[in-house]
Amino acid sequence: MPQIDQRVYTVGRLDESSEGLLLLTNDGDLAHRLMHPRYGIEKTYVVQVAGNPTKEDLEQLLKGVWLSDGHVKAKDVKKLKGKAGATSLRITLNEGKNREIRRMLARLDHKVLRLRRTALGAVKLGTLAAGKSRRLTAAEKTALVEAVEKAAQPRTKKP
């Protein structure tokens, strides 16, 4: 980012076969909190998979699957549409382990054909073209900060 003269942190990462929203910030603490699983900031993806996942497959993604680095599960899964031997799903995660969605779906025998991150917390990709950038709105930045602050507060047990 040659137009920026300060250190920039990326929030999350996308493997070379994935596309979509990347958040860049000069606030290292905020970047850390947005990425760390303890804060549970949602990341939403639209995923095109080979075949037609069953209702049971979608339920299994919500219950979770065991991978080499532990038990992982989606927070939300919705079937969007299907065409010519492929189906699109919207999957929301609270974590974001390396290639998590690809590995979860492979465990259920569904190959990922396309994976696109469409949202990170309150920030949505919208119609922003590939390779383009924009500044966060004040409302988006406030929502991100509030989300990590809320997640950092101690949870009290209900009586």
Backbone as JSON Lines, residues from 0, in Angstrom:
{"i":0,"aa":"M","n":[0.85,-1.17,0.0],"ca":[0.0,0.0,0.0],"c":[0.91,1.24,0.0]}
{"i":1,"aa":"P","n":[1.41,1.61,-1.15],"ca":[2.38,2.7,-1.22],"c":[1.84,4.06,-0.77]}
{"i":2,"aa":"Q","n":[0.53,4.28,-0.82],"ca":[-0.04,5.57,-0.43],"c":[-0.16,5.74,1.07]}
{"i":3,"aa":"I","n":[0.16,4.69,1.85],"ca":[0.05,4.75,3.3],"c":[1.46,4.73,3.89]}
{"i":4,"aa":"D","n":[1.75,5.73,4.73],"ca":[3.11,5.87,5.25],"c":[3.25,5.36,6.69]}
{"i":5,"aa":"Q","n":[2.39,4.46,7.12],"ca":[2.5,3.88,8.45],"c":[2.27,2.39,8.37]}
{"i":6,"aa":"R","n":[2.56,1.69,9.45],"ca":[2.41,0.24,9.45],"c":[0.94,-0.12,9.31]}
{"i":7,"aa":"V","n":[0.68,-1.12,8.48],"ca":[-0.69,-1.58,8.24],"c":[-0.77,-3.06,8.61]}
{"i":8,"aa":"Y","n":[-1.8,-3.4,9.36],"ca":[-2.05,-4.78,9.79],"c":[-3.22,-5.33,8.99]}
{"i":9,"aa":"T","n":[-3.13,-6.57,8.59],"ca":[-4.27,-7.21,7.95],"c":[-5.08,-7.94,9.01]}
{"i":10,"aa":"V","n":[-6.37,-7.91,8.85],"ca":[-7.27,-8.62,9.75],"c":[-7.66,-9.91,9.05]}
{"i":11,"aa":"G","n":[-7.08,-11.0,9.5],"ca":[-7.32,-12.28,8.86],"c":[-6.48,-12.42,7.61]}
{"i":12,"aa":"R","n":[-6.75,-13.5,6.91],"ca":[-6.03,-13.77,5.68],"c":[-6.95,-14.59,4.79]}
{"i":13,"aa":"L","n":[-6.6,-14.61,3.52],"ca":[-7.3,-15.46,2.55],"c":[-6.23,-16.27,1.84]}
{"i":14,"aa":"D","n":[-6.49,-17.58,1.66],"ca":[-5.51,-18.36,0.92],"c":[-5.57,-17.97,-0.56]}
{"i":15,"aa":"E","n":[-4.62,-18.42,-1.34],"ca":[-4.53,-17.95,-2.72],"c":[-5.7,-18.4,-3.58]}
{"i":16,"aa":"S","n":[-6.46,-19.37,-3.14],"ca":[-7.63,-19.85,-3.89],"c":[-8.92,-19.16,-3.45]}
{"i":17,"aa":"S","n":[-8.81,-18.23,-2.51],"ca":[-10.0,-17.55,-1.98],"c":[-9.97,-16.09,-2.39]}
{"i":18,"aa":"E","n":[-11.12,-15.44,-2.25],"ca":[-11.23,-14.03,-2.6],"c":[-12.16,-13.34,-1.63]}
{"i":19,"aa":"G","n":[-12.23,-12.02,-1.74],"ca":[-13.19,-11.29,-0.94],"c":[-12.59,-10.25,-0.03]}
{"i":20,"aa":"L","n":[-13.31,-9.96,1.03],"ca":[-13.02,-8.87,1.95],"c":[-11.72,-9.08,2.72]}
{"i":21,"aa":"L","n":[-10.84,-8.1,2.64],"ca":[-9.66,-8.01,3.49],"c":[-9.72,-6.67,4.19]}
{"i":22,"aa":"L","n":[-9.56,-6.68,5.48],"ca":[-9.6,-5.46,6.26],"c":[-8.18,-5.09,6.64]}
{"i":23,"aa":"L","n":[-7.79,-3.86,6.38],"ca":[-6.46,-3.35,6.71],"c":[-6.63,-2.2,7.69]}
{"i":24,"aa":"T","n":[-5.75,-2.15,8.7],"ca":[-5.84,-1.1,9.7],"c":[-4.46,-0.73,10.21]}
{"i":25,"aa":"N","n":[-4.32,0.48,10.71],"ca":[-3.08,0.88,11.37],"c":[-3.18,0.67,12.89]}
{"i":26,"aa":"D","n":[-4.29,0.11,13.35],"ca":[-4.52,-0.16,14.77],"c":[-4.23,-1.64,15.05]}
{"i":27,"aa":"G","n":[-3.0,-1.94,15.48],"ca":[-2.59,-3.31,15.72],"c":[-3.4,-4.02,16.78]}
{"i":28,"aa":"D","n":[-3.77,-3.3,17.84],"ca":[-4.58,-3.91,18.9],"c":[-5.95,-4.31,18.37]}
{"i":29,"aa":"L","n":[-6.57,-3.43,17.6],"ca":[-7.87,-3.75,17.02],"c":[-7.75,-4.94,16.06]}
{"i":30,"aa":"A","n":[-6.73,-4.96,15.24],"ca":[-6.52,-6.07,14.31],"c":[-6.41,-7.38,15.08]}
{"i":31,"aa":"H","n":[-5.62,-7.38,16.15],"ca":[-5.45,-8.59,16.96],"c":[-6.78,-9.07,17.53]}
{"i":32,"aa":"R","n":[-7.54,-8.15,18.08],"ca":[-8.82,-8.52,18.69],"c":[-9.83,-9.01,17.66]}
{"i":33,"aa":"L","n":[-9.81,-8.42,16.47],"ca":[-10.74,-8.86,15.43],"c":[-10.39,-10.26,14.93]}
{"i":34,"aa":"M","n":[-9.11,-10.63,15.0],"ca":[-8.68,-11.94,14.51],"c":[-8.73,-13.03,15.57]}
{"i":35,"aa":"H","n":[-8.54,-12.68,16.82],"ca":[-8.4,-13.69,17.86],"c":[-9.72,-14.41,18.11]}
{"i":36,"aa":"P","n":[-9.7,-15.75,18.13],"ca":[-10.94,-16.52,18.32],"c":[-11.68,-16.2,19.62]}
{"i":37,"aa":"R","n":[-10.96,-15.76,20.65],"ca":[-11.59,-15.45,21.93],"c":[-12.67,-14.38,21.8]}
{"i":38,"aa":"Y","n":[-12.51,-13.48,20.84],"ca":[-13.46,-12.38,20.68],"c":[-14.66,-12.77,19.82]}
{"i":39,"aa":"G","n":[-14.55,-13.87,19.08],"ca":[-15.69,-14.41,18.34],"c":[-16.28,-13.5,17.29]}
{"i":40,"aa":"I","n":[-15.46,-12.68,16.66],"ca":[-15.98,-11.79,15.61],"c":[-16.36,-12.63,14.4]}
{"i":41,"aa":"E","n":[-17.57,-12.43,13.92],"ca":[-18.08,-13.26,12.83],"c":[-17.42,-12.92,11.49]}
{"i":42,"aa":"K","n":[-17.15,-13.97,10.74],"ca":[-16.66,-13.86,9.38],"c":[-17.63,-14.64,8.51]}
{"i":43,"aa":"T","n":[-18.14,-14.0,7.46],"ca":[-19.15,-14.62,6.61],"c":[-18.59,-14.85,5.21]}
{"i":44,"aa":"Y","n":[-18.9,-16.01,4.67],"ca":[-18.39,-16.42,3.36],"c":[-19.52,-16.93,2.5]}
{"i":45,"aa":"V","n":[-19.4,-16.72,1.19],"ca":[-20.26,-17.4,0.23],"c":[-19.38,-18.43,-0.45]}
{"i":46,"aa":"V","n":[-19.82,-19.68,-0.38],"ca":[-19.01,-20.8,-0.83],"c":[-19.78,-21.59,-1.88]}
{"i":47,"aa":"Q","n":[-19.15,-21.81,-3.02],"ca":[-19.75,-22.67,-4.03],"c":[-19.09,-24.04,-3.91]}
{"i":48,"aa":"V","n":[-19.91,-25.07,-3.73],"ca":[-19.39,-26.43,-3.55],"c":[-19.91,-27.33,-4.65]}
{"i":49,"aa":"A","n":[-19.13,-28.35,-4.96],"ca":[-19.57,-29.36,-5.91],"c":[-20.67,-30.18,-5.26]}
{"i":50,"aa":"G","n":[-21.67,-30.52,-6.02],"ca":[-22.76,-31.34,-5.51],"c":[-23.82,-30.53,-4.8]}
{"i":51,"aa":"N","n":[-24.65,-31.26,-4.08],"ca":[-25.78,-30.64,-3.38],"c":[-25.78,-31.13,-1.94]}
{"i":52,"aa":"P","n":[-25.18,-30.34,-1.03],"ca":[-25.16,-30.77,0.37],"c":[-26.57,-31.02,0.9]}
{"i":53,"aa":"T","n":[-26.7,-32.08,1.66],"ca":[-28.0,-32.44,2.23],"c":[-28.26,-31.6,3.48]}
{"i":54,"aa":"K","n":[-29.49,-31.68,3.95],"ca":[-29.85,-31.03,5.21],"c":[-28.97,-31.56,6.33]}
{"i":55,"aa":"E","n":[-28.67,-32.85,6.29],"ca":[-27.8,-33.46,7.3],"c":[-26.38,-32.9,7.24]}
{"i":56,"aa":"D","n":[-25.88,-32.67,6.02],"ca":[-24.55,-32.06,5.86],"c":[-24.51,-30.68,6.52]}
{"i":57,"aa":"L","n":[-25.55,-29.87,6.27],"ca":[-25.59,-28.52,6.84],"c":[-25.69,-28.59,8.36]}
{"i":58,"aa":"E","n":[-26.48,-29.52,8.87],"ca":[-26.59,-29.68,10.32],"c":[-25.25,-30.12,10.92]}
{"i":59,"aa":"Q","n":[-24.51,-30.96,10.19],"ca":[-23.2,-31.4,10.67],"c":[-22.22,-30.24,10.74]}
{"i":60,"aa":"L","n":[-22.29,-29.32,9.78],"ca":[-21.42,-28.13,9.84],"c":[-21.72,-27.31,11.09]}
{"i":61,"aa":"L","n":[-22.98,-27.26,11.49],"ca":[-23.37,-26.52,12.7],"c":[-22.97,-27.26,13.97]}
{"i":62,"aa":"K","n":[-23.06,-28.58,13.96],"ca":[-22.65,-29.39,15.11],"c":[-21.12,-29.42,15.21]}
{"i":63,"aa":"G","n":[-20.49,-29.45,14.05],"ca":[-19.03,-29.44,14.01],"c":[-18.45,-30.73,13.49]}
{"i":64,"aa":"V","n":[-17.21,-30.63,13.05],"ca":[-16.46,-31.79,12.58],"c":[-15.08,-31.74,13.22]}
{"i":65,"aa":"W","n":[-14.46,-32.91,13.3],"ca":[-13.12,-33.0,13.86],"c":[-12.11,-32.89,12.74]}
{"i":66,"aa":"L","n":[-11.17,-31.97,12.89],"ca":[-10.06,-31.81,11.96],"c":[-8.77,-32.1,12.71]}
{"i":67,"aa":"S","n":[-7.66,-32.09,12.02],"ca":[-6.39,-32.42,12.65],"c":[-6.05,-31.47,13.8]}
{"i":68,"aa":"D","n":[-6.57,-30.24,13.75],"ca":[-6.26,-29.27,14.81],"c":[-7.43,-29.01,15.75]}
{"i":69,"aa":"G","n":[-8.37,-29.95,15.79],"ca":[-9.45,-29.84,16.77],"c":[-10.83,-29.84,16.16]}
{"i":70,"aa":"H","n":[-11.81,-29.59,17.03],"ca":[-13.23,-29.57,16.65],"c":[-13.57,-28.17,16.16]}
{"i":71,"aa":"V","n":[-14.18,-28.08,14.98],"ca":[-14.58,-26.79,14.41],"c":[-16.02,-26.87,13.95]}
{"i":72,"aa":"K","n":[-16.7,-25.74,14.04],"ca":[-18.09,-25.71,13.59],"c":[-18.44,-24.33,13.08]}
{"i":73,"aa":"A","n":[-19.46,-24.3,12.25],"ca":[-19.98,-23.04,11.73],"c":[-20.99,-22.48,12.72]}
{"i":74,"aa":"K","n":[-21.08,-21.17,12.77],"ca":[-22.1,-20.54,13.61],"c":[-23.45,-20.54,12.89]}
{"i":75,"aa":"D","n":[-23.4,-20.38,11.56],"ca":[-24.62,-20.35,10.76],"c":[-24.3,-20.87,9.37]}
{"i":76,"aa":"V","n":[-25.25,-21.59,8.78],"ca":[-25.11,-22.1,7.41],"c":[-26.46,-21.96,6.74]}
{"i":77,"aa":"K","n":[-26.43,-21.44,5.52],"ca":[-27.68,-21.33,4.76],"c":[-27.4,-21.7,3.31]}
{"i":78,"aa":"K","n":[-28.25,-22.56,2.77],"ca":[-28.16,-22.92,1.36],"c":[-28.76,-21.77,0.57]}
{"i":79,"aa":"L","n":[-28.0,-21.27,-0.43],"ca":[-28.47,-20.12,-1.2],"c":[-29.1,-20.55,-2.52]}
{"i":80,"aa":"K","n":[-28.35,-21.26,-3.36],"ca":[-28.88,-21.68,-4.65],"c":[-27.99,-22.77,-5.22]}
{"i":81,"aa":"G","n":[-28.53,-23.45,-6.21],"ca":[-27.76,-24.49,-6.87],"c":[-27.86,-24.34,-8.37]}
{"i":82,"aa":"K","n":[-26.84,-24.83,-9.06],"ca":[-26.88,-24.83,-10.53],"c":[-25.84,-25.81,-11.06]}
{"i":83,"aa":"A","n":[-26.22,-26.53,-12.04],"ca":[-25.31,-27.41,-12.79],"c":[-24.31,-28.16,-11.91]}
{"i":84,"aa":"G","n":[-24.8,-28.93,-10.96],"ca":[-23.92,-29.76,-10.16],"c":[-23.18,-29.04,-9.05]}
{"i":85,"aa":"A","n":[-23.57,-27.81,-8.76],"ca":[-22.92,-27.04,-7.69],"c":[-23.98,-26.32,-6.86]}
{"i":86,"aa":"T","n":[-23.62,-26.01,-5.62],"ca":[-24.53,-25.34,-4.7],"c":[-23.78,-24.22,-3.99]}
{"i":87,"aa":"S","n":[-24.44,-23.09,-3.8],"ca":[-23.86,-21.99,-3.04],"c":[-24.4,-22.01,-1.62]}
{"i":88,"aa":"L","n":[-23.49,-21.79,-0.68],"ca":[-23.83,-21.74,0.74],"c":[-23.31,-20.44,1.32]}
{"i":89,"aa":"R","n":[-24.02,-19.92,2.32],"ca":[-23.49,-18.82,3.12],"c":[-23.12,-19.42,4.46]}
{"i":90,"aa":"I","n":[-21.84,-19.3,4.82],"ca":[-21.33,-19.89,6.05],"c":[-20.72,-18.79,6.91]}
{"i":91,"aa":"T","n":[-21.12,-18.75,8.18],"ca":[-20.58,-17.79,9.13],"c":[-19.79,-18.54,10.19]}
{"i":92,"aa":"L","n":[-18.57,-18.06,10.43],"ca":[-17.67,-18.64,11.43],"c":[-17.39,-17.62,12.52]}
{"i":93,"aa":"N","n":[-17.02,-18.11,13.71],"ca":[-16.55,-17.24,14.78],"c":[-15.03,-17.29,14.9]}
{"i":94,"aa":"E","n":[-14.44,-18.29,14.31],"ca":[-12.98,-18.41,14.38],"c":[-12.4,-18.09,13.02]}
{"i":95,"aa":"G","n":[-11.7,-18.99,12.45],"ca":[-11.1,-18.76,11.15],"c":[-9.75,-19.46,11.07]}
{"i":96,"aa":"K","n":[-9.74,-20.75,11.39],"ca":[-8.5,-21.51,11.3],"c":[-8.11,-21.66,9.83]}
{"i":97,"aa":"N","n":[-6.86,-22.01,9.62],"ca":[-6.33,-22.14,8.28],"c":[-7.18,-23.08,7.41]}
{"i":98,"aa":"R","n":[-7.7,-22.55,6.33],"ca":[-8.49,-23.31,5.34],"c":[-9.65,-24.07,5.99]}
{"i":99,"aa":"E","n":[-10.22,-23.5,7.05],"ca":[-11.24,-24.17,7.86],"c":[-12.45,-24.61,7.05]}
{"i":100,"aa":"I","n":[-13.0,-23.72,6.26],"ca":[-14.21,-24.06,5.5],"c":[-13.9,-25.15,4.49]}
{"i":101,"aa":"R","n":[-12.8,-25.03,3.79],"ca":[-12.43,-26.05,2.8],"c":[-12.27,-27.42,3.46]}
{"i":102,"aa":"R","n":[-11.63,-27.45,4.62],"ca":[-11.4,-28.72,5.31],"c":[-12.7,-29.29,5.89]}
{"i":103,"aa":"M","n":[-13.56,-28.42,6.4],"ca":[-14.85,-28.89,6.93],"c":[-15.68,-29.53,5.82]}
{"i":104,"aa":"L","n":[-15.75,-28.86,4.69],"ca":[-16.56,-29.37,3.59],"c":[-15.93,-30.61,2.96]}
{"i":105,"aa":"A","n":[-14.61,-30.67,2.91],"ca":[-13.94,-31.87,2.4],"c":[-14.28,-33.07,3.28]}
{"i":106,"aa":"R","n":[-14.38,-32.85,4.59],"ca":[-14.72,-33.9,5.53],"c":[-16.1,-34.48,5.22]}
{"i":107,"aa":"L","n":[-16.96,-33.63,4.61],"ca":[-18.32,-34.06,4.24],"c":[-18.41,-34.41,2.75]}
{"i":108,"aa":"D","n":[-17.24,-34.57,2.11],"ca":[-17.14,-34.95,0.69],"c":[-17.73,-33.92,-0.27]}
{"i":109,"aa":"H","n":[-17.54,-32.65,0.05],"ca":[-17.94,-31.57,-0.86],"c":[-16.74,-30.7,-1.16]}
{"i":110,"aa":"K","n":[-16.32,-30.7,-2.4],"ca":[-15.18,-29.89,-2.82],"c":[-15.61,-28.44,-2.99]}
{"i":111,"aa":"V","n":[-14.8,-27.53,-2.46],"ca":[-15.07,-26.1,-2.61],"c":[-14.59,-25.67,-3.99]}
{"i":112,"aa":"L","n":[-15.49,-25.08,-4.76],"ca":[-15.16,-24.58,-6.09],"c":[-14.78,-23.1,-6.04]}
{"i":113,"aa":"R","n":[-15.43,-22.37,-5.13],"ca":[-15.16,-20.93,-5.0],"c":[-15.48,-20.53,-3.57]}
{"i":114,"aa":"L","n":[-14.61,-19.69,-3.0],"ca":[-14.83,-19.23,-1.63],"c":[-14.58,-17.73,-1.6]}
{"i":115,"aa":"R","n":[-15.55,-17.0,-1.07],"ca":[-15.47,-15.53,-1.06],"c":[-15.91,-15.01,0.3]}
{"i":116,"aa":"R","n":[-15.02,-14.27,1.01],"ca":[-15.43,-13.65,2.28],"c":[-16.24,-12.41,1.94]}
{"i":117,"aa":"T","n":[-17.44,-12.36,2.5],"ca":[-18.35,-11.24,2.18],"c":[-18.55,-10.28,3.34]}
{"i":118,"aa":"A","n":[-18.15,-10.69,4.55],"ca":[-18.31,-9.8,5.7],"c":[-17.35,-10.19,6.81]}
{"i":119,"aa":"L","n":[-16.95,-9.19,7.56],"ca":[-16.14,-9.39,8.76],"c":[-16.76,-8.48,9.81]}
{"i":120,"aa":"G","n":[-17.44,-9.08,10.77],"ca":[-18.18,-8.27,11.73],"c":[-19.21,-7.44,11.0]}
{"i":121,"aa":"A","n":[-19.23,-6.16,11.3],"ca":[-20.21,-5.24,10.71],"c":[-19.81,-4.75,9.33]}
{"i":122,"aa":"V","n":[-18.61,-5.08,8.87],"ca":[-18.14,-4.6,7.57],"c":[-18.52,-5.6,6.49]}
{"i":123,"aa":"K","n":[-19.23,-5.1,5.48],"ca":[-19.68,-5.96,4.38],"c":[-18.97,-5.55,3.1]}
{"i":124,"aa":"L","n":[-18.64,-6.56,2.29],"ca":[-17.94,-6.31,1.03],"c":[-18.82,-5.54,0.06]}
{"i":125,"aa":"G","n":[-20.07,-5.89,-0.02],"ca":[-20.98,-5.21,-0.94],"c":[-20.56,-5.42,-2.38]}
{"i":126,"aa":"T","n":[-20.56,-4.35,-3.16],"ca":[-20.26,-4.45,-4.59],"c":[-18.84,-3.98,-4.93]}
{"i":127,"aa":"L","n":[-18.0,-3.85,-3.93],"ca":[-16.62,-3.42,-4.16],"c":[-15.92,-4.42,-5.08]}
{"i":128,"aa":"A","n":[-15.36,-3.93,-6.17],"ca":[-14.71,-4.8,-7.16],"c":[-13.39,-5.34,-6.64]}
{"i":129,"aa":"A","n":[-12.98,-6.48,-7.19],"ca":[-11.71,-7.09,-6.82],"c":[-10.56,-6.11,-7.05]}
{"i":130,"aa":"G","n":[-9.66,-6.03,-6.09],"ca":[-8.5,-5.15,-6.2],"c":[-8.77,-3.71,-5.81]}
{"i":131,"aa":"K","n":[-9.99,-3.38,-5.46],"ca":[-10.35,-2.01,-5.08],"c":[-10.43,-1.9,-3.56]}
{"i":132,"aa":"S","n":[-10.33,-0.68,-3.07],"ca":[-10.41,-0.47,-1.63],"c":[-11.27,0.75,-1.33]}
{"i":133,"aa":"R","n":[-11.66,0.84,-0.08],"ca":[-12.39,2.02,0.39],"c":[-12.12,2.15,1.88]}
{"i":134,"aa":"R","n":[-12.32,3.33,2.4],"ca":[-12.18,3.55,3.83],"c":[-13.44,3.06,4.54]}
{"i":135,"aa":"L","n":[-13.26,2.61,5.77],"ca":[-14.41,2.26,6.59],"c":[-15.22,3.51,6.89]}
{"i":136,"aa":"T","n":[-16.51,3.34,7.02],"ca":[-17.33,4.46,7.48],"c":[-17.13,4.58,8.99]}
{"i":137,"aa":"A","n":[-17.49,5.72,9.54],"ca":[-17.39,5.91,10.99],"c":[-18.25,4.88,11.71]}
{"i":138,"aa":"A","n":[-19.42,4.59,11.16],"ca":[-20.33,3.61,11.79],"c":[-19.71,2.21,11.78]}
{"i":139,"aa":"E","n":[-19.03,1.83,10.69],"ca":[-18.39,0.51,10.62],"c":[-17.27,0.41,11.64]}
{"i":140,"aa":"K","n":[-16.45,1.45,11.74],"ca":[-15.35,1.41,12.7],"c":[-15.89,1.33,14.13]}
{"i":141,"aa":"T","n":[-16.89,2.13,14.42],"ca":[-17.5,2.1,15.75],"c":[-18.06,0.72,16.06]}
{"i":142,"aa":"A","n":[-18.73,0.11,15.09],"ca":[-19.32,-1.21,15.31],"c":[-18.24,-2.26,15.57]}
{"i":143,"aa":"L","n":[-17.11,-2.19,14.87],"ca":[-16.02,-3.14,15.11],"c":[-15.43,-2.97,16.5]}
{"i":144,"aa":"V","n":[-15.18,-1.72,16.88],"ca":[-14.62,-1.45,18.21],"c":[-15.59,-1.91,19.29]}
{"i":145,"aa":"E","n":[-16.87,-1.6,19.13],"ca":[-17.87,-2.03,20.12],"c":[-17.96,-3.55,20.21]}
{"i":146,"aa":"A","n":[-17.84,-4.23,19.08],"ca":[-17.92,-5.7,19.08],"c":[-16.78,-6.31,19.89]}
{"i":147,"aa":"V","n":[-15.55,-5.81,19.72],"ca":[-14.44,-6.38,20.48],"c":[-14.5,-5.97,21.94]}
{"i":148,"aa":"E","n":[-14.99,-4.76,22.23],"ca":[-15.13,-4.34,23.62],"c":[-16.18,-5.19,24.33]}
{"i":149,"aa":"K","n":[-17.28,-5.45,23.66],"ca":[-18.34,-6.28,24.25],"c":[-17.81,-7.69,24.5]}
{"i":150,"aa":"A","n":[-17.07,-8.22,23.56],"ca":[-16.53,-9.58,23.71],"c":[-15.48,-9.65,24.82]}
{"i":151,"aa":"A","n":[-14.82,-8.54,25.11],"ca":[-13.77,-8.52,26.13],"c":[-14.34,-8.43,27.55]}
{"i":152,"aa":"Q","n":[-15.6,-8.03,27.68],"ca":[-16.2,-7.89,29.0],"c":[-16.42,-9.26,29.63]}
{"i":153,"aa":"P","n":[-16.16,-9.35,30.92],"ca":[-16.4,-10.64,31.61],"c":[-17.87,-11.01,31.52]}
{"i":154,"aa":"R","n":[-18.12,-12.28,31.32],"ca":[-19.5,-12.75,31.25],"c":[-19.97,-13.13,32.63]}
{"i":155,"aa":"T","n":[-21.14,-12.66,32.97],"ca":[-21.7,-13.02,34.29],"c":[-22.7,-14.15,34.09]}
{"i":156,"aa":"K","n":[-22.71,-15.04,35.05],"ca":[-23.65,-16.16,35.0],"c":[-24.99,-15.7,35.52]}
{"i":157,"aa":"K","n":[-26.02,-16.21,34.88],"ca":[-27.38,-15.9,35.32],"c":[-27.71,-16.78,36.51]}
{"i":158,"aa":"P","n":[-28.43,-16.2,37.51],"ca":[-28.76,-17.0,38.71],"c":[-29.71,-18.13,38.41]}
